Amino acid sequence: MQICVVGIGYVGLVTAACLAEAGSKVVCVDNDSKKIADLKDGVIPIYEPGLTEMVKRNEKLGRLQFTTDLKYGVDNSLIIFIAVGTPSAPDGSSDLSAVFSVAGGIAENLTDYRIIATKSTVPVGTSQKVTDIIKSKTEIQFDYVSNPEFLKEGAAVEDFMSPDRIIIGTNNPPVRTIMQQLYSPFMRKSSRILFMDPLSAEMTKYAANTMLATRISFMNELSVLCEKLGADIEQVRHGLGSDSRIGSAFLFPGVGYGGACFPKDIRALVHTGSENGVEMTIAKAVQQVNINQQERFAERIKSYFSGAEDRTTLAVWGLAFKARTDDVRESPAIFCIRQFLDCRMKIRAYDPEAASSAMEVLDGAIETMQNGYDALEGADALVVFTDWQEFRNPDFEVIAKKLNKPLIFDGRNLYNPDVVKKAGIEYHSIGRASV
């Protein structure tokens, strides 16, 4: 099948590569000429396990092309995916200017029937706005599909190739058939395609992300109470997750969620509710709990070193908002590090993939290391922000020897307190007694 993907960011590139892997011919269009040139040279702009190999393989096979020419993409496709960014505007709404601009550009280049599908996360009602824009610029027949993505950073390729579900928002039966054919390679074991109207498809995306963020924030708020009462949040988590009605996913307490999706999408949902006279009470509470959790963790560390902040160096493990990605957007690590820097603490940080991204957003104010243990040299404590696999079973004896004082603040509850204590290390985690 002939496909065009407009917007070759995180979602667009993963979508294009995976569709090409399944045999479709995909034209990738982006207005960033440097990004397109880099992709043609085999330089992948994001870190995502398995993506680099897939992109290079399918480009070599001729199933993946990169261009800045939107007309070429429109001319050489049946389905055109809009996958541009929708960042938060100052009022919390989604900035849809890129979506509307691409829709207009597609309309101006239509010469024959096309299906236009939106992968970008957009507020409920965007389907009609995009349809109206296209109709205002062309009389060529087209169909619109809302096709939200449900990709987890760090597992996006796996999620696309073996999806929990595919949401197709269209009221046109022939279009349903075409979209079902497109996704059939990913449905070999069982069909997990859900058809619905475009408005419901748009709402499903926001509902899913808000529900997941709610589970995280509930556990984080509960962890504070556990600390006060002497309960162990990890034991509570196991007990809660064993209930088949609840399940264990997204119940891990920590320093808070981040990334490009949850914070932005919850803000947009709250804004949509406000515009329509509906108070999104739970979504607002989820936002506030997440902010509180990050502030509480940072304050805990600052209070420990109160009066000696300008003489304190912290070793930081993890800068990305989660493991298996180089994404530092709204990362709790960045939020807390900014607070540490404001009180003149020094930071020696290590992250397997996100160091350069973090240095950029922090204006070079931290020192980054090539090895996690090197970051410990001359530091007064180790602070763990990201649950990278390589952080989960470290050599605690080496940690104790390298730090000026054997002290760990664990924002992801990666370690067994008894094991850390045995190594002679003072240990502070989330929702558990300090040792």
C-alpha positions as CSV (number, residue, x, y, z in Angstrom):
1,M,0.0,0.0,0.0
2,Q,1.2,3.5,-0.8
3,I,1.6,5.7,2.4
4,C,2.7,9.2,3.1
5,V,3.6,10.3,6.7
6,V,3.9,14.0,7.3
7,G,5.9,15.0,10.3
8,I,8.9,12.8,11.0
9,G,9.2,13.1,14.7
10,Y,8.9,10.4,17.3
11,V,5.4,9.2,16.2
12,G,5.9,9.8,12.5
13,L,9.2,8.0,12.1
14,V,8.1,5.0,14.1
15,T,4.8,4.8,12.2
16,A,6.6,5.1,8.8
17,A,9.3,2.5,9.7
18,C,6.9,-0.1,11.0
19,L,4.5,0.3,8.1
20,A,7.4,-0.1,5.7
21,E,8.6,-3.2,7.6
22,A,5.2,-4.7,6.9
23,G,5.6,-4.2,3.2
24,S,4.0,-0.8,2.5
25,K,5.9,1.9,0.5
26,V,6.1,5.0,2.6
27,V,7.1,8.5,1.8
28,C,8.3,10.5,4.8
29,V,7.7,14.2,4.6
30,D,9.1,16.9,6.9
31,N,9.8,20.6,6.5
32,D,13.1,20.3,8.4
33,S,15.6,19.9,5.6
34,K,18.4,19.0,8.0
35,K,16.4,16.2,9.6
36,I,15.6,14.8,6.1
37,A,19.2,15.1,5.0
38,D,20.4,13.3,8.2
39,L,17.8,10.5,7.7
40,K,19.0,10.0,4.1
41,D,22.5,9.7,5.6
42,G,21.4,7.1,8.1
43,V,21.4,9.5,11.1
44,I,18.3,8.8,13.3
45,P,17.2,11.8,15.3
46,I,15.8,9.9,18.2
47,Y,16.8,6.9,20.3
48,E,14.3,4.1,20.3
49,P,15.3,0.4,20.5
50,G,15.1,-1.3,17.2
51,L,14.2,1.8,15.2
52,T,17.6,2.6,13.6
53,E,18.0,-0.9,12.2
54,M,14.4,-0.9,10.8
55,V,14.8,2.5,9.2
56,K,18.1,1.7,7.5
57,R,16.8,-1.7,6.3
58,N,13.7,-0.4,4.7
59,E,15.4,2.6,3.1
60,K,17.8,0.2,1.5
61,L,15.0,-1.9,0.2
62,G,13.3,1.1,-1.3
63,R,10.2,1.0,1.0
64,L,11.1,4.1,2.9
65,Q,11.8,7.5,1.3
66,F,12.6,10.9,2.9
67,T,11.7,14.3,1.4
68,T,10.7,17.8,2.1
69,D,8.4,17.8,-0.9
70,L,4.8,17.5,0.4
71,K,3.4,17.4,-3.2
72,Y,5.5,14.3,-3.9
73,G,4.2,12.6,-0.8
74,V,0.6,13.4,-1.6
75,D,0.9,12.3,-5.3
76,N,2.5,9.0,-4.3
77,S,0.1,7.7,-1.7
78,L,-3.4,6.6,-0.9
79,I,-3.3,7.2,2.8
80,I,-1.7,10.4,4.2
81,F,-0.9,10.4,7.9
82,I,-0.6,13.7,9.8
83,A,1.9,13.1,12.6
84,V,3.2,16.6,13.5
85,G,3.6,17.9,17.0
86,T,0.8,19.4,19.1
87,P,2.6,21.1,21.9
88,S,0.9,22.8,24.8
89,A,-0.1,26.4,24.4
90,P,0.3,28.8,27.3
91,D,-3.3,28.3,28.3
92,G,-2.9,24.5,28.4
93,S,-4.7,23.8,25.1
94,S,-3.0,22.0,22.3
95,D,-1.3,24.1,19.7
96,L,-2.8,22.8,16.5
97,S,-1.2,25.2,14.1
98,A,1.1,22.5,12.6
99,V,-1.8,20.2,12.1
100,F,-3.9,22.8,10.4
101,S,-1.0,24.0,8.2
102,V,-0.3,20.4,7.0
103,A,-4.0,19.9,6.3
104,G,-4.1,23.0,4.2
105,G,-0.9,21.9,2.4
106,I,-2.4,18.5,1.6
107,A,-5.6,20.1,0.3
108,E,-3.6,22.4,-2.0
109,N,-1.8,19.4,-3.5
110,L,-4.7,17.0,-3.9
111,T,-5.4,15.9,-7.5
112,D,-7.3,12.6,-6.7
113,Y,-9.0,10.8,-3.9
114,R,-7.0,10.3,-0.7
115,I,-7.6,9.1,2.9
116,I,-6.2,11.6,5.4
117,A,-5.5,10.1,8.8
118,T,-4.4,12.0,11.9
119,K,-1.9,10.3,14.2
120,S,-1.1,13.4,16.1
121,T,-2.8,13.7,19.5
122,V,-5.5,16.3,19.0
123,P,-8.5,17.5,21.1
124,V,-11.9,16.2,20.5
125,G,-13.5,18.0,17.6
126,T,-10.3,18.4,15.6
127,S,-11.6,16.0,13.0
128,Q,-14.3,18.4,11.9
129,K,-11.9,21.4,11.9
130,V,-9.4,19.5,9.7
131,T,-12.2,18.4,7.4
132,D,-13.5,21.9,7.1
133,I,-10.0,23.3,6.3
134,I,-9.5,20.7,3.5
135,K,-12.9,21.3,2.0
136,S,-12.3,25.0,2.0
137,K,-9.3,24.5,-0.3
138,T,-10.3,21.8,-2.6
139,E,-13.2,20.1,-4.3
140,I,-11.4,16.8,-4.6
141,Q,-13.0,14.0,-2.7
142,F,-11.3,12.7,0.4
143,D,-12.1,10.9,3.6
144,Y,-10.8,11.7,7.1
145,V,-9.8,9.1,9.7
146,S,-8.9,9.6,13.4
147,N,-6.2,7.1,14.1
148,P,-4.5,7.9,17.4
149,E,-1.2,6.3,18.4
150,F,-0.7,4.4,21.7
151,L,3.1,4.0,21.6
152,K,5.2,3.9,24.8
153,E,8.6,5.5,24.4
154,G,11.2,2.9,24.8
155,A,8.9,0.2,23.5
156,A,7.3,2.0,20.5
157,V,8.5,-0.4,17.8
158,E,7.3,-3.4,19.8
159,D,4.0,-1.6,20.5
160,F,3.4,-0.8,16.9
161,M,4.3,-4.3,15.6
162,S,2.2,-6.0,18.3
163,P,-0.4,-3.5,19.4
164,D,-2.9,-3.9,22.3
165,R,-5.4,-2.3,19.9
166,I,-5.8,-0.1,16.9
167,I,-8.4,2.7,17.0
168,I,-9.9,3.7,13.7
169,G,-12.3,6.6,13.8
170,T,-14.4,6.8,10.7
171,N,-18.0,6.5,9.7
172,N,-17.3,5.3,6.2
173,P,-17.5,1.5,5.7
174,P,-15.2,1.4,2.6
175,V,-12.6,3.4,4.5
176,R,-12.8,0.9,7.3
177,T,-12.0,-1.9,4.9
178,I,-8.9,0.0,3.6
179,M,-7.6,0.8,7.1
180,Q,-8.2,-2.8,8.1
181,Q,-6.1,-4.0,5.2
182,L,-3.3,-1.6,6.1
183,Y,-3.1,-2.9,9.7
184,S,-3.8,-6.6,8.9
185,P,0.0,-7.5,9.0
186,F,-0.1,-6.6,12.7
187,M,-3.2,-8.7,13.4
188,R,-2.0,-12.2,12.6
189,K,-2.8,-13.7,16.0
190,S,-6.1,-11.9,16.6
191,S,-7.9,-8.8,15.4
192,R,-7.6,-5.9,17.8
193,I,-9.0,-3.2,15.6
194,L,-11.7,-1.1,17.2
195,F,-13.9,1.0,14.8
196,M,-15.7,4.0,16.1
197,D,-16.6,7.6,15.2
198,P,-13.8,10.2,14.9
199,L,-14.9,12.1,18.0
200,S,-14.8,9.0,20.2
201,A,-11.4,8.0,18.8
202,E,-10.0,11.4,19.7
203,M,-11.5,11.1,23.2
204,T,-10.1,7.6,23.7
205,K,-6.6,8.8,23.3
206,Y,-6.9,11.4,26.1
207,A,-8.9,9.1,28.3
208,A,-6.2,6.4,28.1
209,N,-3.3,8.7,28.9
210,T,-5.2,10.3,31.8
211,M,-6.2,7.0,33.3
212,L,-2.6,5.8,33.2
213,A,-1.3,9.0,34.8
214,T,-4.0,8.7,37.4
215,R,-2.8,5.3,38.5
216,I,0.8,6.7,38.8
217,S,-0.3,9.8,40.8
218,F,-2.5,7.7,43.1
219,M,0.4,5.5,44.0
220,N,2.6,8.6,44.5
221,E,0.1,10.2,46.8
222,L,-0.3,7.0,48.7
223,S,3.5,6.7,49.1
224,V,3.5,9.9,51.1
225,L,1.0,8.5,53.5
226,C,2.9,5.3,53.7
227,E,6.0,7.2,54.8
228,K,4.0,9.0,57.5
229,L,2.5,5.8,58.9
230,G,5.4,3.4,58.5
231,A,3.8,1.3,55.8
232,D,5.8,0.0,52.8
233,I,4.4,1.2,49.5
234,E,6.1,-1.7,47.6
235,Q,4.2,-4.2,49.7
236,V,1.0,-2.2,49.1
237,R,1.7,-2.2,45.4
238,H,2.0,-6.0,45.3
239,G,-1.2,-6.4,47.2
240,L,-3.0,-3.9,45.1
241,G,-1.8,-5.2,41.8
242,S,-2.7,-8.8,42.6
243,D,-6.4,-7.8,42.4
244,S,-7.5,-9.0,38.9
245,R,-9.8,-6.0,38.7
246,I,-6.9,-3.6,39.1
247,G,-3.8,-5.3,37.7
248,S,-0.1,-4.3,38.2
249,A,0.6,-1.9,35.4
250,F,1.4,1.7,36.1
251,L,1.3,1.2,39.9
252,F,5.0,1.9,40.5
253,P,5.6,4.8,42.9
254,G,8.4,7.2,42.0
255,V,9.4,10.8,41.6
256,G,6.6,11.5,39.1
257,Y,5.8,11.1,35.4
258,G,7.1,13.2,32.6
259,G,7.6,13.0,28.8
260,A,5.8,14.4,25.8
261,C,2.4,12.8,26.3
262,F,1.0,12.6,29.8
263,P,1.6,16.2,31.0
264,K,0.5,17.7,27.7
265,D,-2.5,15.5,27.1
266,I,-3.8,16.0,30.7
267,R,-3.5,19.8,30.3
268,A,-5.4,19.6,27.0
269,L,-8.2,17.5,28.5
270,V,-8.6,19.9,31.4
271,H,-8.7,22.8,28.9
272,T,-11.3,21.0,26.7
273,G,-13.4,20.4,29.8
274,S,-13.2,24.1,30.8
275,E,-14.1,25.2,27.3
276,N,-17.2,23.1,27.5
277,G,-18.3,23.9,31.0
278,V,-17.1,20.6,32.5
279,E,-14.8,20.6,35.6
280,M,-12.2,17.8,35.1
281,T,-11.7,17.4,38.8
282,I,-9.7,14.1,38.7
283,A,-7.5,15.2,35.8
284,K,-6.6,18.5,37.7
285,A,-5.8,16.5,40.8
286,V,-3.5,14.2,38.9
287,Q,-1.6,17.2,37.6
288,Q,-1.2,18.6,41.1
289,V,-0.1,15.4,42.6
290,N,2.6,15.0,40.0
291,I,3.9,18.4,40.7
292,N,3.8,17.8,44.4
293,Q,5.7,14.6,44.1
294,Q,8.6,16.1,42.1
295,E,8.8,19.1,44.5
296,R,8.7,16.9,47.5
297,F,11.6,14.7,46.3
298,A,13.7,17.8,45.4
299,E,12.9,19.4,48.8
300,R,13.8,16.2,50.6
301,I,17.3,16.3,49.2
302,K,17.8,20.1,49.6
303,S,16.7,19.8,53.2
304,Y,19.2,17.0,53.9
305,F,22.0,19.4,52.8
306,S,20.5,22.5,54.2
307,G,23.1,25.1,55.0
308,A,25.7,23.4,52.9
309,E,24.1,23.5,49.4
310,D,26.9,25.4,47.8
311,R,29.4,22.8,49.1
312,T,27.3,19.8,47.9
313,T,27.9,17.7,44.8
314,L,25.2,15.3,43.7
315,A,25.8,12.3,41.5
316,V,22.7,11.8,39.3
317,W,21.9,8.5,37.5
318,G,19.3,9.1,34.8
319,L,18.2,12.2,33.0
320,A,15.5,10.9,30.6
321,F,11.9,10.9,31.9
322,K,12.0,7.1,31.6
323,A,14.3,4.3,30.6
324,R,15.0,3.3,27.0
325,T,14.6,6.8,25.5
326,D,16.7,10.0,25.2
327,D,13.6,12.2,25.8
328,V,14.0,14.7,28.6
329,R,10.8,16.6,27.9
330,E,9.2,17.4,31.3
331,S,11.5,14.9,32.9
332,P,11.3,14.8,36.7
333,A,15.1,14.7,36.7
334,I,15.3,18.0,34.9
335,F,12.7,19.5,37.2
336,C,14.6,18.5,40.3
337,I,18.1,19.3,38.9
338,R,17.0,22.9,38.2
339,Q,16.0,23.3,41.8
340,F,19.4,21.9,42.9
341,L,21.2,24.3,40.6
342,D,19.2,27.2,41.9
343,C,20.6,26.6,45.4
344,R,24.1,26.2,43.9
345,M,24.5,22.5,44.2
346,K,26.8,20.9,41.6
347,I,25.6,18.0,39.5
348,R,27.7,15.1,38.0
349,A,25.3,13.1,35.9
350,Y,25.2,10.0,33.8
351,D,22.5,8.7,31.4
352,P,23.1,6.1,28.7
353,E,21.2,8.1,26.0
354,A,19.9,11.4,27.3
355,A,23.1,13.3,28.4
356,S,23.3,15.6,25.3
357,S,19.6,16.4,25.4
358,A,19.8,17.2,29.1
359,M,22.9,19.4,28.6
360,E,21.0,21.4,26.0
361,V,17.9,22.1,28.1
362,L,20.0,22.9,31.2
363,D,22.3,25.2,29.2
364,G,25.4,23.2,30.0
365,A,25.0,23.8,33.7
366,I,25.8,20.2,34.7
367,E,28.7,17.9,34.2
368,T,28.0,14.7,32.3
369,M,30.0,11.5,32.6
370,Q,30.6,8.5,30.3
371,N,30.1,6.0,33.1
372,G,27.7,5.9,36.1
373,Y,30.5,5.1,38.6
374,D,32.6,8.0,37.3
375,A,29.8,10.3,38.3
376,L,30.2,9.2,42.0
377,E,33.7,10.6,42.3
378,G,33.7,13.5,44.7
379,A,29.9,13.4,45.1
380,D,28.1,13.7,48.5
381,A,25.2,11.5,47.4
382,L,23.8,9.4,44.6
383,V,20.3,10.4,43.3
384,V,18.5,7.9,41.0
385,F,15.9,9.4,38.7
386,T,15.5,6.9,35.8
387,D,14.9,3.2,35.9
388,W,17.5,2.2,33.3
389,Q,18.3,-1.6,33.4
390,E,21.9,-1.0,34.1
391,F,21.1,0.9,37.3
392,R,19.0,-2.0,38.9
393,N,21.8,-4.2,40.2
394,P,24.9,-2.0,40.8
395,D,27.9,-2.7,42.9
396,F,27.0,-1.1,46.2
397,E,30.4,-1.6,47.7
398,V,31.9,0.5,44.9
399,I,29.2,3.1,45.4
400,A,29.9,3.3,49.1
401,K,33.7,3.7,48.5
402,K,33.4,6.3,45.7
403,L,30.9,8.7,47.4
404,N,32.2,11.2,50.0
405,K,29.4,9.8,52.2
406,P,27.6,6.5,51.4
407,L,24.1,8.0,50.7
408,I,21.5,7.2,48.1
409,F,18.2,9.0,47.3
410,D,16.3,6.5,45.1
411,G,13.4,8.2,43.1
412,R,12.4,4.9,41.5
413,N,12.5,2.3,44.3
414,L,15.0,0.2,42.4
415,Y,16.8,-1.3,45.4
416,N,16.1,-3.6,48.3
417,P,16.6,-1.5,51.5
418,D,18.2,-4.5,53.3
419,V,20.8,-5.0,50.6
420,V,21.7,-1.3,50.5
421,K,21.9,-1.2,54.3
422,K,24.2,-4.2,54.4
423,A,26.6,-2.3,52.2
424,G,26.7,0.4,54.8
425,I,24.8,3.0,52.7
426,E,22.2,5.3,54.0
427,Y,19.1,4.9,51.8
428,H,16.1,7.1,51.2
429,S,13.4,5.9,48.7
430,I,9.7,6.5,47.9
431,G,7.0,5.4,50.4
432,R,9.3,3.3,52.5
433,A,11.2,3.9,55.7
434,S,14.7,5.3,55.3
435,V,17.6,3.1,56.4
